[in-house]
Amino acid sequence: MNLSAMLLPEFDQETATARRLLERVPDGRFDWHPHERSMSLGRLATHVSELPSWVTNTFEEDELDIAPGGQPPFVASVLPHAAAILEQFDRNAAAARATLAGAADADFEQPWTFKYAGHTVWTKPKYEVYRIFAMNHLVHHRAQLGVFLRLLDVPIPGSYGPSADERPG
């Protein structure tokens, strides 16, 4: 069994869990944030919907410069409503899954570089980028989104078993 085949069940589980959480994001609360330095709910949910595309980027590109010279600065987007967030997530997750499924073992060994304004921040094998920069990042922000929803008293689904909202009694 090749590496991508071994990683696909985890990918499917983590993206399904993320989607269940995104389904709970309430329209009309996108500007809410728990702290002045926190992302807004809308930005965080949009970011979670973007993250599967980082899997695609990892295997289709060899680097990412988040502040390329001569380009306008990055502006984080916020999609207008929950349905748009789910649509983007579904599109990105489907593309990421297809990319992961098509990756050969040798692809995971290739270097990938993260840059800021043309300067290398780090270079890692694509396997590490996939695990840390894409998947662990998705799980991290998905958990953060769960906390945001909990603070808004939105019942949250379980990630690795029933949540407190799903258990009887």
C-alpha positions as CSV (number, residue, x, y, z in Angstrom):
1,M,0.0,0.0,0.0
2,N,1.4,3.4,-0.9
3,L,1.6,6.3,1.4
4,S,-1.3,8.3,0.0
5,A,-3.6,5.2,0.3
6,M,-2.6,5.0,4.0
7,L,-3.3,8.7,4.6
8,L,-6.7,8.9,2.8
9,P,-8.8,7.4,5.7
10,E,-7.4,10.0,8.1
11,F,-8.0,12.8,5.5
12,D,-11.6,11.6,5.0
13,Q,-12.2,11.5,8.8
14,E,-10.7,14.9,9.5
15,T,-12.4,16.7,6.6
16,A,-15.8,15.1,7.5
17,T,-15.4,16.3,11.1
18,A,-14.5,19.8,9.9
19,R,-17.5,19.9,7.6
20,R,-19.9,18.9,10.4
21,L,-18.5,21.8,12.5
22,L,-18.8,24.2,9.6
23,E,-22.4,23.2,9.2
24,R,-23.1,24.7,12.6
25,V,-21.6,28.2,11.8
26,P,-24.5,30.6,12.2
27,D,-25.1,33.3,9.7
28,G,-25.5,36.8,11.3
29,R,-22.6,36.2,13.7
30,F,-19.6,36.5,11.3
31,D,-18.3,39.6,13.0
32,W,-18.2,38.1,16.5
33,H,-14.8,37.3,18.0
34,P,-14.0,36.2,21.6
35,H,-11.1,38.6,22.0
36,E,-9.8,41.7,20.2
37,R,-6.8,39.8,18.8
38,S,-8.9,36.8,17.7
39,M,-10.1,36.3,14.2
40,S,-13.8,36.9,13.7
41,L,-16.1,33.9,13.5
42,G,-16.5,34.5,9.7
43,R,-12.8,34.7,9.1
44,L,-12.1,31.6,11.1
45,A,-14.8,29.6,9.4
46,T,-13.6,30.9,6.0
47,H,-10.0,29.9,6.9
48,V,-11.1,26.4,7.8
49,S,-12.9,26.2,4.4
50,E,-9.6,27.3,2.7
51,L,-7.3,24.9,4.4
52,P,-7.9,21.7,2.3
53,S,-6.6,23.7,-0.6
54,W,-3.3,23.8,1.1
55,V,-3.0,20.0,0.4
56,T,-3.4,20.7,-3.3
57,N,-0.9,23.5,-3.1
58,T,1.6,21.2,-1.3
59,F,1.6,18.7,-4.1
60,E,1.1,20.9,-7.1
61,E,3.6,23.6,-6.2
62,D,7.1,23.6,-4.7
63,E,6.8,26.8,-2.7
64,L,4.5,29.5,-1.3
65,D,5.4,33.1,-0.8
66,I,2.7,34.8,1.3
67,A,4.1,38.3,0.6
68,P,5.6,38.3,-2.9
69,G,7.4,41.4,-3.8
70,G,5.6,43.7,-6.2
71,Q,2.2,42.2,-5.3
72,P,-0.5,43.8,-3.2
73,P,-0.4,42.6,0.5
74,F,-2.5,39.6,1.4
75,V,-5.9,40.4,2.6
76,A,-7.8,37.6,4.5
77,S,-11.2,37.1,3.1
78,V,-14.5,36.4,4.8
79,L,-17.1,34.6,2.7
80,P,-20.6,36.2,3.0
81,H,-22.6,33.4,4.5
82,A,-22.4,29.8,5.8
83,A,-23.6,28.2,2.6
84,A,-20.7,29.8,0.7
85,I,-18.3,28.5,3.3
86,L,-19.6,25.0,2.9
87,E,-19.4,25.3,-0.9
88,Q,-15.8,26.4,-0.8
89,F,-14.9,23.7,1.8
90,D,-16.5,21.0,-0.3
91,R,-14.7,22.2,-3.5
92,N,-11.4,22.4,-1.7
93,A,-11.7,19.1,0.1
94,A,-12.7,17.2,-3.1
95,A,-9.7,18.7,-5.0
96,A,-7.4,18.0,-2.1
97,R,-8.6,14.4,-1.8
98,A,-8.0,13.8,-5.6
99,T,-4.5,15.4,-5.3
100,L,-3.6,13.2,-2.3
101,A,-5.0,10.1,-3.9
102,G,-2.8,10.7,-7.0
103,A,0.4,11.4,-5.1
104,A,3.2,8.9,-5.5
105,D,5.4,8.0,-2.6
106,A,8.3,9.9,-4.2
107,D,6.2,13.1,-4.2
108,F,6.1,13.1,-0.4
109,E,9.9,13.3,-0.4
110,Q,10.2,16.4,-2.6
111,P,11.1,19.7,-0.9
112,W,8.6,22.4,-0.4
113,T,9.5,26.0,0.6
114,F,7.6,28.5,2.6
115,K,8.6,32.1,1.9
116,Y,7.8,35.6,3.1
117,A,8.6,38.5,0.8
118,G,11.0,36.3,-1.2
119,H,12.9,35.1,1.9
120,T,12.9,31.4,2.8
121,V,11.3,30.8,6.2
122,W,11.7,27.0,5.9
123,T,12.0,24.1,3.5
124,K,10.6,20.7,4.4
125,P,9.7,17.5,2.6
126,K,6.2,17.5,1.2
127,Y,5.2,14.8,3.7
128,E,5.9,17.1,6.6
129,V,4.2,20.0,4.9
130,Y,1.1,17.9,4.3
131,R,1.0,16.6,7.9
132,I,1.9,19.9,9.7
133,F,1.1,22.8,7.5
134,A,-2.1,21.3,6.0
135,M,-3.7,18.6,8.1
136,N,-2.6,19.6,11.6
137,H,-3.4,23.2,10.8
138,L,-6.9,22.1,9.7
139,V,-7.4,20.2,13.0
140,H,-6.1,23.2,15.0
141,H,-8.4,25.7,13.5
142,R,-11.3,23.3,13.5
143,A,-10.9,22.9,17.3
144,Q,-10.6,26.7,17.6
145,L,-13.9,27.0,15.7
146,G,-15.5,24.5,18.1
147,V,-14.5,26.8,21.0
148,F,-15.9,29.8,19.2
149,L,-19.2,28.0,18.6
150,R,-19.3,26.8,22.2
151,L,-18.9,30.4,23.4
152,L,-21.9,31.3,21.2
153,D,-23.9,28.4,22.8
154,V,-24.1,26.6,19.5
155,P,-24.2,22.8,20.0
156,I,-21.1,21.2,18.5
157,P,-20.6,17.8,17.0
158,G,-18.1,15.4,18.3
159,S,-14.7,15.0,16.7
160,Y,-13.5,11.6,17.9
161,G,-16.7,10.5,19.6
162,P,-19.8,12.2,20.9
163,S,-19.6,15.7,22.2
164,A,-21.2,16.9,25.4
165,D,-24.1,18.1,23.2
166,E,-24.6,14.7,21.7
167,R,-24.5,12.5,24.8
168,P,-27.8,11.6,26.3
169,G,-28.7,13.0,29.7
